[in-house]
Amino acid sequence: MTQSEVSDAFLASVPIYMELDAGRIARLGTVVMKGNSTNSNLELVLPVKPKRVMINQNFDVLARK
């Protein structure tokens, strides 16, 4: 994940979701991003294997595409 065009003190809590069987969506938690940074060291230990993991699935964080 990359956060850019913000001040060095800017903090954003970015939600992480996963899709389980039958299309169920569950929120895993959040990753805190600070300043203009990239977070590439996200490691999760899950009880089940998700179909996919999604960042900002419900557009909880204001973002540009």
Phi and psi restraints in degrees (value plus and minus 20) as a CYANA .aco file:
   2 THR   PHI    -149.5  -109.5
   2 THR   PSI     117.0   157.0
   3 GLN   PHI    -139.1   -99.1
   3 GLN   PSI     109.3   149.3
   4 SER   PHI    -163.0  -123.0
   4 SER   PSI     147.8   187.8
   5 GLU   PHI      41.3    81.3
   5 GLU   PSI      17.6    57.6
   6 VAL   PHI    -151.3  -111.3
   6 VAL   PSI     145.9   185.9
   7 SER   PHI     -91.5   -51.5
   7 SER   PSI     141.8   181.8
   8 ASP   PHI     -84.0   -44.0
   8 ASP   PSI     -42.3    -2.3
   9 ALA   PHI    -112.8   -72.8
   9 ALA   PSI     -24.7    15.3
  10 PHE   PHI     -88.8   -48.8
  10 PHE   PSI     108.8   148.8
  11 LEU   PHI    -134.2   -94.2
  11 LEU   PSI     118.0   158.0
  12 ALA   PHI    -155.4  -115.4
  12 ALA   PSI     112.9   152.9
  13 SER   PHI    -119.0   -79.0
  13 SER   PSI      89.9   129.9
  14 VAL   PHI    -121.7   -81.7
  14 VAL   PSI     101.2   141.2
  15 PRO   PHI     -94.9   -54.9
  15 PRO   PSI     123.1   163.1
  16 ILE   PHI    -137.4   -97.4
  16 ILE   PSI     110.0   150.0
  17 TYR   PHI    -141.8  -101.8
  17 TYR   PSI     140.4   180.4
  18 MET   PHI    -154.9  -114.9
  18 MET   PSI     128.5   168.5
  19 GLU   PHI    -120.3   -80.3
  19 GLU   PSI     107.3   147.3
  20 LEU   PHI    -123.8   -83.8
  20 LEU   PSI    -191.4  -151.4
  21 ASP   PHI     -79.2   -39.2
  21 ASP   PSI     136.0   176.0
  22 ALA   PHI      38.6    78.6
  22 ALA   PSI       2.2    42.2
  23 GLY   PHI      56.6    96.6
  23 GLY   PSI     -11.0    29.0
  24 ARG   PHI     -88.2   -48.2
  24 ARG   PSI     118.7   158.7
  25 ILE   PHI    -130.5   -90.5
  25 ILE   PSI     111.1   151.1
  26 ALA   PHI    -147.6  -107.6
  26 ALA   PSI     120.5   160.5
  27 ARG   PHI    -105.0   -65.0
  27 ARG   PSI     105.9   145.9
  28 LEU   PHI    -102.8   -62.8
  28 LEU   PSI     -58.5   -18.5
  29 GLY   PHI     135.3   175.3
  29 GLY   PSI    -172.9  -132.9
  30 THR   PHI    -155.6  -115.6
  30 THR   PSI     138.4   178.4
  31 VAL   PHI    -139.5   -99.5
  31 VAL   PSI     109.6   149.6
  32 VAL   PHI    -110.7   -70.7
  32 VAL   PSI     105.5   145.5
  33 MET   PHI    -129.5   -89.5
  33 MET   PSI     118.3   158.3
  34 LYS   PHI    -146.2  -106.2
  34 LYS   PSI     109.9   149.9
  35 GLY   PHI      40.8    80.8
  35 GLY   PSI    -179.7  -139.7
  36 ASN   PHI    -102.2   -62.2
  36 ASN   PSI      74.0   114.0
  37 SER   PHI    -163.0  -123.0
  37 SER   PSI     145.3   185.3
  38 THR   PHI    -144.7  -104.7
  38 THR   PSI     114.3   154.3
  39 ASN   PHI    -135.6   -95.6
  39 ASN   PSI      89.0   129.0
  40 SER   PHI    -136.1   -96.1
  40 SER   PSI     -15.1    24.9
  41 ASN   PHI    -130.7   -90.7
  41 ASN   PSI      42.2    82.2
  42 LEU   PHI    -125.3   -85.3
  42 LEU   PSI      95.5   135.5
  43 GLU   PHI    -142.0  -102.0
  43 GLU   PSI     108.2   148.2
  44 LEU   PHI    -139.6   -99.6
  44 LEU   PSI     120.9   160.9
  45 VAL   PHI    -134.3   -94.3
  45 VAL   PSI      92.7   132.7
  46 LEU   PHI    -135.7   -95.7
  46 LEU   PSI     129.9   169.9
  47 PRO   PHI     -93.4   -53.4
  47 PRO   PSI     -42.3    -2.3
  48 VAL   PHI    -156.0  -116.0
  48 VAL   PSI     137.1   177.1
  49 LYS   PHI    -105.5   -65.5
  49 LYS   PSI      99.4   139.4
  50 PRO   PHI     -96.3   -56.3
  50 PRO   PSI     137.7   177.7
  51 LYS   PHI     -88.7   -48.7
  51 LYS   PSI     -58.1   -18.1
  52 ARG   PHI    -180.6  -140.6
  52 ARG   PSI     140.3   180.3
  53 VAL   PHI    -136.9   -96.9
  53 VAL   PSI     116.1   156.1
  54 MET   PHI    -146.8  -106.8
  54 MET   PSI     123.4   163.4
  55 ILE   PHI    -126.5   -86.5
  55 ILE   PSI     110.1   150.1
  56 ASN   PHI      37.6    77.6
  56 ASN   PSI      19.0    59.0
  57 GLN   PHI     -73.5   -33.5
  57 GLN   PSI     -61.6   -21.6
  58 ASN   PHI    -119.2   -79.2
  58 ASN   PSI      -2.9    37.1
  59 PHE   PHI      35.5    75.5
  59 PHE   PSI      23.2    63.2
  60 ASP   PHI     -90.8   -50.8
  60 ASP   PSI     -43.3    -3.3
  61 VAL   PHI    -132.2   -92.2
  61 VAL   PSI     114.4   154.4
  62 LEU   PHI     -85.9   -45.9
  62 LEU   PSI     104.9   144.9
  63 ALA   PHI    -168.8  -128.8
  63 ALA   PSI     137.7   177.7
  64 ARG   PHI    -128.6   -88.6
  64 ARG   PSI     125.9   165.9
